[in-house]
Amino acid sequence: MTVVYNDPADFADDQFAGFLDLYSDRLRGVPGGAVSHRRAEPIVAVVVGGGSGHYPAFCGLVGPGLASGAVVGNIFTSPSAAQVYSVAKAADQGRGVILAFGNYAGDVMNFGIAADRLRSEGIDTRVVVVTDDIASADDPVMRRGIAGDFTVFKALGAAAAEGLDIDEVEAIGRTANEATRSFGVAFSGCSMPGAAQPLFTVPDGKMGVGLGIHGEPGIHDAPIATAAELAKSLVGSILADQHRPEGNRVAVIVNGLGTTKYEELFLLWSEIAPLLRAEGLDVIEPEVGELVTSLDMGGCSLTLMWLDDQLERVWRADAYTPAYRKQSRALAKLRPVNTVIDGEDEITPPAASPAAADLGTMVSQGFAIIARAMHSHEAELGRIDAVAGDGDHGRGMVKGADAAAAATRGRDGAGPGWLLRRAGRAWAASAGGTSGVLWGAGLEAAGRALRDDATQYGAADAVDAVASFQTAIVELGGAAPGDKTLLDALAPFSEALSAAIEDGLTIDAAWRHAASAAASAAAATAALTPRKGRARPLAEKSIGTPDAGATSFSLIVGAFDELLVR
């Protein structure tokens, strides 16, 4: 929901005033929009535009290498013919004007009227309409313009910046449009400033397929997809278009519509890129981010522009605008860094005794058990953590446990010490956060406590390994019992294990006894006030909820019951 505004009716004008002030060093406002400061040599003026609510389109694309001017209408509303005329007249440098916009009825009429008026005054004016959205019509001429606006604008702007004449610039723009295809989905609707409800809603568990960028819902709803499934749908839909161009070079845009996070777009790109390459397509300088948005709409789209030599040249060309910058010289002299790092991954495990190899097998099985336990309790650990923390503990423990399990899987013949050290490094590298560091350090310390050449292992070795794990946690984390941390379950576990062994219990019975003590201690942390760790800043909120770190530790040691001899 759009929440920052004064009078909703003035939102478009008010935000544009702020934009003009912010970028006054490179552009200026004119009635109806903005024009770029000029360089010495006159060029064909490329004027883009449409309604507000799509930033960076359209005013964010004004600058060298892209648009000479942008016409800014009200939210999702075509600018008037008078506004288009005003901006184009101010942008004209004596070499003609090209008006470019998406294929919407209001834009077609108003830009067309302005073009006629400009021509009547002797200004050579051309019109390039963007028709990239394959979901909106079977006939390419009837399709609306969505994120493909950007590829066409970029081609026009770069061609103009080269100093080409208006016939050449127009031809490149039309070629770019004919070569561009887009397809998108919406996860949620967008809301106008001051509106209590969004312009449309997407049913729970669904996504709108074939979205528009003016608050239009999708053509139809489909079940929400994983990133991999969504990538296949986006790529498959575009490649299935019967009118798509031939060739194997493509410029690509993965575009966010307003509230889909950049991290989500990056993840989606990781699924899209291999699909494109598997189709034999050569991906040229892809763009992933927000280029044509729709206020606060949740959603994304994929755009492909098939390239010939000319289109590749203008796609790669430099540009410098408030919202989009490409500078090839800044990257020209960079060289890849050597990413091969000597470390545990490049070392084979040291020779292990038969007893060590047997125990190593149990260690590997143990990490598989830990991973299953963390997956089973991920949601609950996240819920506990979210009461007074950031809610990421369950996810972090899953990532750490999965990494440790993967690092120790298939290492037949390796000893327990080497495996624990390897698991610790993998856990810390993957889990991140405080708990990731602590678990990584603790596992490495436990590994250092165990030799890989011993002829036999006994209960005392388990006690030593657990004690080393605890020492590392205390030294690194600085916590003490009662601080409401992992240590509040770890310390009782370590003490109970040591006492049970001294009392003559077998390691299996002692471990079960200690695990029970850890579970009771973890539950008892609900009454504690945190003095360390994630919950300390919101101490009062934490009271009544057990500590997530203590809980996850108790779940892990309790899960080992399936490894113990009955």
Rosetta blueprint (number, residue, H / E / L):
1 M L
2 T L
3 V L
4 V L
5 Y L
6 N L
7 D L
8 P H
9 A H
10 D H
11 F H
12 A H
13 D H
14 D H
15 Q H
16 F H
17 A H
18 G H
19 F H
20 L H
21 D H
22 L H
23 Y L
24 S L
25 D L
26 R L
27 L E
28 R E
29 G E
30 V E
31 P L
32 G L
33 G E
34 A E
35 V E
36 S E
37 H L
38 R L
39 R L
40 A L
41 E L
42 P L
43 I L
44 V L
45 A E
46 V E
47 V E
48 V E
49 G E
50 G E
51 G E
52 S E
53 G L
54 H L
55 Y L
56 P L
57 A L
58 F L
59 C H
60 G H
61 L H
62 V E
63 G L
64 P L
65 G L
66 L L
67 A E
68 S L
69 G E
70 A E
71 V E
72 V E
73 G E
74 N E
75 I E
76 F L
77 T L
78 S L
79 P L
80 S L
81 A H
82 A H
83 Q H
84 V H
85 Y H
86 S H
87 V H
88 A H
89 K H
90 A H
91 A H
92 D L
93 Q L
94 G L
95 R L
96 G L
97 V E
98 I E
99 L E
100 A E
101 F E
102 G E
103 N L
104 Y L
105 A H
106 G H
107 D H
108 V H
109 M H
110 N H
111 F H
112 G H
113 I H
114 A H
115 A H
116 D H
117 R H
118 L H
119 R H
120 S H
121 E L
122 G L
123 I L
124 D L
125 T E
126 R E
127 V E
128 V E
129 V E
130 V E
131 T L
132 D L
133 D E
134 I L
135 A L
136 S L
137 A L
138 D L
139 D L
140 P H
141 V H
142 M H
143 R L
144 R L
145 G L
146 I L
147 A L
148 G H
149 D H
150 F H
151 T H
152 V H
153 F H
154 K H
155 A H
156 L H
157 G H
158 A H
159 A H
160 A H
161 A H
162 E L
163 G L
164 L L
165 D L
166 I H
167 D H
168 E H
169 V H
170 E H
171 A H
172 I H
173 G H
174 R H
175 T H
176 A H
177 N H
178 E H
179 A L
180 T E
181 R E
182 S E
183 F E
184 G E
185 V E
186 A E
187 F E
188 S E
189 G L
190 C L
191 S L
192 M L
193 P L
194 G L
195 A L
196 A L
197 Q L
198 P L
199 L L
200 F L
201 T L
202 V L
203 P L
204 D L
205 G L
206 K E
207 M E
208 G E
209 V E
210 G L
211 L L
212 G L
213 I L
214 H L
215 G L
216 E L
217 P L
218 G L
219 I L
220 H E
221 D E
222 A E
223 P E
224 I L
225 A L
226 T L
227 A H
228 A H
229 E H
230 L H
231 A H
232 K H
233 S H
234 L H
235 V H
236 G H
237 S H
238 I H
239 L H
240 A L
241 D L
242 Q L
243 H L
244 R L
245 P L
246 E L
247 G L
248 N L
249 R E
250 V E
251 A E
252 V E
253 I E
254 V E
255 N E
256 G E
257 L L
258 G E
259 T L
260 T L
261 K L
262 Y H
263 E H
264 E H
265 L H
266 F H
267 L H
268 L H
269 W H
270 S H
271 E H
272 I H
273 A H
274 P H
275 L H
276 L H
277 R H
278 A H
279 E L
280 G L
281 L L
282 D E
283 V E
284 I E
285 E E
286 P E
287 E E
288 V E
289 G E
290 E L
291 L L
292 V L
293 T L
294 S L
295 L L
296 D L
297 M E
298 G E
299 G E
300 C E
301 S E
302 L E
303 T E
304 L E
305 M E
306 W E
307 L L
308 D L
309 D H
310 Q H
311 L H
312 E H
313 R H
314 V H
315 W H
316 R H
317 A L
318 D L
319 A E
320 Y E
321 T L
322 P L
323 A L
324 Y L
325 R E
326 K E
327 Q L
328 S L
329 R H
330 A H
331 L H
332 A H
333 K L
334 L L
335 R L
336 P L
337 V L
338 N L
339 T L
340 V L
341 I L
342 D L
343 G L
344 E H
345 D H
346 E H
347 I L
348 T L
349 P L
350 P L
351 A L
352 A L
353 S L
354 P H
355 A H
356 A H
357 A H
358 D H
359 L H
360 G H
361 T H
362 M H
363 V H
364 S H
365 Q H
366 G H
367 F H
368 A H
369 I H
370 I H
371 A H
372 R H
373 A H
374 M H
375 H H
376 S H
377 H H
378 E H
379 A H
380 E H
381 L H
382 G H
383 R H
384 I H
385 D H
386 A H
387 V H
388 A H
389 G L
390 D L
391 G L
392 D L
393 H H
394 G H
395 R H
396 G H
397 M H
398 V H
399 K H
400 G H
401 A H
402 D H
403 A H
404 A H
405 A H
406 A H
407 A H
408 T H
409 R L
410 G L
411 R L
412 D L
413 G L
414 A L
415 G L
416 P H
417 G H
418 W H
419 L H
420 L H
421 R H
422 R H
423 A H
424 G H
425 R H
426 A H
427 W H
428 A H
429 A H
430 S H
431 A H
432 G L
433 G H
434 T H
435 S H
436 G H
437 V H
438 L H
439 W H
440 G H
441 A H
442 G H
443 L H
444 E H
445 A H
446 A H
447 G H
448 R H
449 A L
450 L L
451 R L
452 D L
453 D L
454 A L
455 T L
456 Q L
457 Y L
458 G L
459 A H
460 A H
461 D H
462 A H
463 V H
464 D H
465 A H
466 V H
467 A H
468 S H
469 F H
470 Q H
471 T H
472 A H
473 I H
474 V H
475 E H
476 L H
477 G H
478 G L
479 A L
480 A L
481 P L
482 G L
483 D L
484 K L
485 T L
486 L L
487 L H
488 D H
489 A H
490 L H
491 A H
492 P H
493 F H
494 S H
495 E H
496 A H
497 L H
498 S H
499 A H
500 A H
501 I H
502 E H
503 D L
504 G L
505 L L
506 T L
507 I H
508 D H
509 A H
510 A H
511 W H
512 R H
513 H H
514 A H
515 A H
516 S H
517 A H
518 A H
519 A H
520 S H
521 A H
522 A H
523 A H
524 A H
525 T H
526 A H
527 A H
528 L L
529 T L
530 P L
531 R L
532 K L
533 G L
534 R L
535 A L
536 R H
537 P H
538 L H
539 A H
540 E H
541 K H
542 S H
543 I L
544 G L
545 T L
546 P L
547 D L
548 A H
549 G H
550 A H
551 T H
552 S H
553 F H
554 S H
555 L H
556 I H
557 V H
558 G H
559 A H
560 F H
561 D H
562 E H
563 L H
564 L L
565 V L
566 R L
